[in-house]
Amino acid sequence: MFFLGDCVSGIINFRLRHDDVLIAELADVLVRWTMLSNGALDGERAEAILKGYCRVRQLQDNERQALAAFALAAAATFIAVSEGSIDLRVRAENAFLSAQSLFAARETPIGAA
């Protein structure tokens, strides 16, 4: 991650580079940079990442709808690889629910045009 002062100016993720849908990469960033010990995503940090991303590229409706599922998969993979199966199901579900809440009950969802 690159910074200009206190602001993120760029992100390069060469280690995890793969050919996949863009929302999978975004979910991976959200999980790795905002996941709390219980698996939930830190809402403030996750929202900041999403808003910054959407300044460059707006999310499509189907991407907003799918983000929570991709966060679940990213969290399950990250937890299993880095920590084994300790509370994997509960923590991955918490990632799903908190990612889902990023778009719930908002007049104008994050990333909407």
Secondary structure as UniProt FT lines:
FT   STRAND          2..4
FT   TURN            5..6
FT   STRAND          7..10
FT   TURN            15..16
FT   HELIX           22..34
FT   TURN            37..38
FT   HELIX           43..56
FT   HELIX           61..83
FT   TURN            84..87
FT   HELIX           88..101
FT   TURN            102..105
FT   TURN            110..111
//
